[in-house]
Amino acid sequence: MSYPFKTIALVGKQNNKEIALLILDLAEYLKGLHYEVFIDHLTASFLSTSDYKALTVEEIGRKADLAIVMGGDGTMLNIARILASYDVPLIGINQGRLGFLTDLSTDSMLETLNEMLQGQYTTERRMLLYAEVVRGDNSAFNALAFNDVVLYRGMSSGMVEFQLSINDEYVNTMRADGLIVATPNGSTAYALSSGGPILHPSLDLIEIVPVCPHTLSNRPIVVGPDASLEIHMLSSLDSRVHCDSHSSFDIDQSDRVIVRRFPKTVRLLHSTNHSYYRMLREKLGWSELH
């Protein structure tokens, strides 16, 4: 049988010794199956062995056929933004309850991984967003987002005011606590708690969700993947733009926040019995009739 992977990188949640030990157990298991195993250098710093080569995430992107990420969805978000440019497939293992992105359980990971490493998996591609802050004629900030780009008023008690344009066409002027621009992957995160719809991750769409708008007629809207969004700040207070709550930047009045689809995608691998709707039931507590 021709297996699809030869070199496998392991990445764990940072500053978590329990996960580091599980990573070491998994590395030993994969080594026993004759895979070449790399370990993320930050994860490796928590291990008591140097038997495995430690690589940066960028080096993993250049050298690994597959990356296995152990932790939670936040860990996967951080790794996926970097590895998307290298098209390295990702498998997520959650230490606790199943996550939206890390959908394998540590209890059954070895059995499931053994099947997946033999080619029994499904592939899913998920989109990213590219955000840029333009100040005057210069680019002041840029970052990628797997879940969402969020403009928020910060600690101020007032609302921010901004003008939204899509594909250079004026849409509206809004006063609100903020604005969320989300991928389908991010539709079950902050956008969901702000009243946005759940979008199936197989869709190529961009979701725009106001956060506590002053006018209730300002509702979420969904646009196509080729849309270019411009948020022109009319008043900023101490507002910031956040990308996946990872990268952030202070916004000034008259700044323009540009958001568009990033050309690369995240490649996630799931077991053959993975069900997105079952995961939604489990994570969101939806009832199931028997």
C-alpha positions in Angstrom: 0.0 0.0 0.0 1.3 3.5 -0.9 0.8 5.8 2.1 0.1 9.5 1.5 2.5 10.8 4.2 6.2 10.2 5.1 7.2 13.1 7.3 4.9 14.2 10.1 5.2 17.3 12.3 3.6 17.4 15.8 2.5 20.7 17.3 1.1 21.1 20.9 -0.6 23.8 22.9 2.0 26.0 24.4 3.0 25.9 28.1 1.1 22.7 28.6 3.2 19.9 30.0 0.3 17.3 29.9 0.0 17.8 26.1 3.7 17.7 25.7 3.7 14.3 27.2 0.9 13.2 24.9 2.9 14.6 22.0 5.9 12.5 23.1 3.8 9.3 23.2 2.4 10.1 19.8 5.9 10.7 18.4 7.0 7.3 19.7 4.0 5.6 18.2 4.6 7.2 14.8 8.3 6.4 14.9 7.4 2.8 15.5 5.4 3.0 12.2 8.6 4.2 10.5 7.5 7.8 9.9 10.0 10.6 10.1 8.7 12.8 13.0 9.4 16.5 13.6 8.2 18.5 16.7 7.4 22.2 16.8 10.4 23.9 18.6 8.2 25.5 21.3 6.5 22.2 22.1 9.9 20.5 22.1 11.1 22.8 24.8 8.8 21.1 27.2 10.0 17.6 26.4 12.7 15.7 28.3 14.2 14.2 25.1 16.0 15.5 22.1 15.4 12.4 20.0 13.2 14.3 17.5 14.3 17.3 15.4 12.7 20.5 16.5 11.5 22.9 13.8 9.9 26.3 13.6 6.4 26.4 12.1 7.8 27.8 8.9 10.3 25.0 8.7 7.5 22.5 9.3 5.7 24.1 6.3 8.7 23.4 4.1 9.6 19.9 5.3 6.4 18.1 6.6 3.8 16.2 4.6 1.4 16.5 7.4 1.0 18.4 10.7 -0.9 17.0 13.7 -2.0 19.7 16.1 -2.9 18.8 19.7 -4.6 21.2 21.9 -7.7 23.3 21.3 -9.2 25.4 18.4 -7.0 28.3 19.4 -3.8 26.3 18.9 -5.1 25.2 15.5 -6.0 28.8 14.5 -2.5 30.0 15.2 -0.8 27.2 13.2 -3.3 27.2 10.3 -2.6 30.8 9.4 1.1 30.0 8.9 0.8 26.6 7.3 -1.9 27.6 4.8 0.8 29.2 2.6 2.6 25.9 2.4 -0.5 23.8 1.8 0.4 21.4 4.6 -2.7 19.3 5.6 -3.7 19.5 9.3 -5.2 17.0 11.7 -6.6 18.4 15.0 -6.6 16.5 18.2 -8.5 17.9 21.2 -7.3 17.1 24.7 -10.8 17.7 26.2 -14.1 18.1 24.5 -14.3 17.9 20.7 -13.6 21.3 19.1 -14.8 22.8 15.9 -11.3 22.4 14.4 -9.7 19.8 16.6 -12.2 17.1 16.2 -10.3 14.0 17.2 -10.3 12.8 20.8 -7.1 11.8 22.6 -9.0 8.7 23.8 -9.2 7.2 20.3 -6.5 9.1 18.5 -4.1 6.3 17.8 -6.8 4.0 16.2 -8.2 6.9 14.2 -4.9 8.3 13.1 -3.7 4.8 12.0 -6.7 4.7 9.6 -6.2 8.2 8.4 -2.5 7.7 7.8 -3.4 4.8 5.5 -5.5 7.2 3.4 -8.9 6.8 5.1 -9.8 10.5 5.5 -11.8 13.3 4.0 -10.3 16.6 3.0 -11.8 20.0 3.6 -10.5 23.4 2.4 -11.4 26.5 4.4 -10.8 30.1 3.5 -8.8 32.8 5.2 -9.2 36.5 5.3 -6.5 39.1 4.7 -6.9 42.4 6.6 -5.0 45.6 6.0 -5.1 49.0 7.8 -4.4 51.9 5.4 -3.4 55.2 7.1 -3.1 58.0 4.6 -1.3 56.5 1.6 0.6 53.9 3.6 -0.1 50.3 4.8 0.1 50.5 8.6 -0.8 46.9 9.5 -1.7 43.6 7.9 -2.6 40.1 9.1 -4.4 36.9 8.3 -7.5 35.6 10.0 -8.9 32.1 9.9 -12.0 33.0 12.0 -12.7 36.7 11.8 -11.5 40.3 11.5 -13.1 42.3 14.3 -13.3 46.0 14.6 -14.1 46.9 18.2 -14.4 50.1 20.3 -12.1 48.8 23.0 -12.6 50.1 26.6 -14.5 53.3 25.6 -18.1 53.6 26.7 -19.1 55.2 23.4 -19.8 53.8 20.0 -17.5 54.0 17.0 -18.8 55.4 13.7 -17.7 54.0 10.4 -18.6 53.8 6.7 -18.8 50.4 5.0 -18.2 50.0 1.3 -18.2 46.7 -0.7 -16.4 46.5 -4.0 -16.0 50.3 -3.9 -19.8 50.8 -3.6 -21.0 52.6 -0.5 -23.3 50.4 1.6 -24.1 52.3 4.8 -22.8 54.4 7.7 -23.1 52.7 11.1 -22.7 53.5 14.7 -22.0 50.4 16.8 -19.8 48.7 19.3 -18.0 47.2 16.4 -18.1 45.1 13.2 -17.2 41.4 12.6 -16.1 40.2 9.2 -16.0 36.4 9.4 -15.3 33.3 7.3 -17.7 30.4 7.4 -15.2 28.8 9.9 -15.6 31.9 12.1 -19.4 31.9 11.8 -19.6 29.7 14.9 -17.3 32.0 17.0 -17.8 35.7 17.9 -20.2 36.2 14.9 -22.6 33.6 16.2 -22.8 35.3 19.6 -23.5 38.6 17.9 -26.5 37.2 16.0 -24.9 36.1 12.8 -25.9 33.0 10.8 -24.0 29.7 10.9 -22.4 29.1 7.5 -21.3 25.6 6.5 -17.5 25.6 6.2 -17.6 24.2 2.7 -19.0 27.6 1.5 -16.8 30.3 0.1 -18.6 33.3 1.6 -17.9 36.3 3.8 -20.1 37.2 6.7 -20.5 40.8 8.0 -22.0 41.2 11.5 -22.6 44.4 13.4 -21.8 44.3 17.1 -24.6 46.1 19.1 -25.6 48.6 16.3 -27.3 51.8 17.3 -29.9 51.2 14.6 -31.5 47.8 14.8 -32.1 47.8 11.0 -28.3 47.2 10.6 -28.4 43.5 10.2 -25.8 40.8 9.3 -25.3 40.3 5.6 -23.4 37.7 3.6 -21.4 38.4 0.5 -19.4 36.4 -2.1 -15.8 35.4 -1.8 -14.5 38.0 -4.2 -15.9 40.9 -2.3 -13.5 43.6 -1.1 -14.6 45.3 2.1 -13.5 48.8 3.2 -14.4 50.1 6.6 -13.6 53.8 6.8 -13.4 55.1 10.3 -15.3 58.3 11.0 -14.7 58.2 14.7 -12.4 55.8 16.4 -12.2 56.5 20.1 -9.8 53.8 21.3 -10.9 51.2 18.8 -8.7 48.3 17.6 -8.8 45.7 14.8 -8.3 42.1 15.9 -7.5 39.2 13.6 -8.5 35.9 15.3 -7.9 37.7 18.7 -4.2 37.0 17.9 -2.9 40.0 15.9 -4.3 43.5 16.8 -3.7 47.1 15.9 -4.9 50.5 17.2 -7.2 52.3 14.8 -7.2 56.1 14.3 -9.9 58.3 12.8 -9.8 58.3 9.0 -8.0 54.9 8.9 -9.4 52.5 6.3 -9.6 48.8 7.2 -9.6 46.7 4.0 -10.7 43.0 4.2 -10.6 40.5 1.4 -10.2 36.8 0.8 -6.7 35.4 1.1 -5.7 33.4 -2.0 -4.5 30.4 0.0 -6.7 28.0 2.0 -6.3 25.8 5.1 -6.4 22.1 4.3 -8.0 20.1 7.1 -8.2 16.3 7.3 -11.1 14.5 9.0 -11.8 10.9 9.8 -14.3 9.3 7.4 -17.0 9.3 10.0 -16.7 13.0 10.7 -20.0 14.9 10.7 -20.2 18.7 10.8 -23.9 18.6 11.9 -23.2 16.1 14.7 -20.4 18.4 15.9 -22.8 21.3 15.9 -25.3 19.3 18.0 -22.6 18.4 20.5 -21.0 21.9 20.7 -24.2 24.0 20.7 -26.3 21.6 22.8 -29.0 21.1 20.2 -31.6 18.5 21.1 -31.8 15.2 19.4 -35.0 13.2 19.2 -34.8 9.4 19.8 
